[in-house]
Amino acid sequence: MKLHKTLLLKIVEPNEGKRKKLENTIELYAKVLKFYLGVIPKLGMYRIASMDSKSALTFLEFNTVPTKTHPNPLYPIFGGVQTNIRRSAINKAVGMIKSYLSNLLRWHREGKELEHSKPSYPNPKNFSFTYYATDVEFEDVLSAKEFAFVKLKVIDEKGNYEFVNYPILPYRRFYEKLSELKSEGWKLKRSATLIKKGKSFYVALTLEKVVKKVKQERPKYVINVDLNIQRNLACIGIFEIDWEKRESRLYGIKFIKRELTKLAYKRDYLLEEIRLRQVLTGRSPERGDNRKLWRKIYNLNRDIALKVAKEIDEVAKYFKEKGEVVVVFEKLKGLRGKRGKGKRLNRKLSYWMRKSVQERVEYLAFENGYGIDFVYPHYTSKRCCVCGLLGERFSPNGSKALFGCSRCGYEVNADVNAVFNQHFVYLSHLLHGGGEARPVVRVGVSLKGLRKRRHNLSGASKAMATFAY
Ligand SMILES: [Zn+2]
């Protein structure tokens, strides 16, 4: 898989003539892009989306560009378009269609039920023109001179597509950032993208990194994450595994909340407002003013999800310095088939949040080279992590935060209990060759030193677990 990052360089305020050329170029590109976005549905959106980019390019050119052997294509494009501008626009249009269709599919699968708005057919307002490597030169910029230039091919008043020099102002940390990324294995691509933002023009350089999915069969650290969006956001158990002694030791428990809880309160407040309005007006949650509120909630949720993912990533990166790491989540059950009354809204939101966190961490795992894995939840929050009996959650102060076992008397933070259980399920998965992710070892049987002790959080953190079987 290839990952990309971009670095923006501002073009120093160009004079009128030079500026006009940049505008001509972006305008023409926008026109061509719109043309192809119009043609694609007529030629078969799904058909084109199923092709690789090279075949899609050939197919679209055959149907739009007149040639000697094929003078009358089905949908001829207007004249005066340079080949590379056209090709760049076609590649962009095909990419937009592909992501539109996959968003649409996602929306039908779950977005609709989550009340996300339906994706609409691409209709870009801002345009960024990605140059072919032959039409842009930026070596000068890389040499860290005081005044650097990029050479861009732009369209002049006569319609010619020629190289022009544009002075660039690299921002203060540009060179620092560039060498940092290079040392992390990112490679600078030869192409670049021209972007218009407001009245200014920018050149974006693209860095690429090829990564492989990390598969850890014998990780040194297993990081089990319980996402409980309503309570702690996330509870992370870090376990160190000694493969010689066949032991797993709890390294520590970390909760993610702090300032994030503020965001969550804010979201819950908005949700309450929607509920109230629903009761007062009898309107469905999607209509009218509620739409604005939903948008806010959606944004807050996304914000929370990204931050939770970032904190999990920080933990994983820290332990990766010491040995191989795998981050483990519970596999999410789909939304379907869980139609019930009651807290539907909460469930939907929590599903979407957890999914967002997992997807983001999956991406970061790719980028930063640690493993990611999933276990099927198997009564992980209902079973006692010491004796394996089904216990119950209770709350001394009104929030359902503790887990208590009636057989062995064990008491612990409910999320910690879930993390422990998840860890045992994953261990048995690791031990038994990773064939099936189900608890082969009965949860709790293999534990030492946890029995009949009443733990609070700090007590649980000191606990040792052994997985001899
Ligand atoms: Zn018990």
Boltz pocket constraint, residues with backbone or C-beta under 6 A from the ligand:
constraints:
  - pocket:
      binder: B
      contacts: [[A, 384], [A, 385], [A, 386], [A, 387], [A, 388], [A, 389], [A, 405], [A, 406], [A, 407], [A, 408], [A, 409], [A, 410]]
      max_distance: 6.0
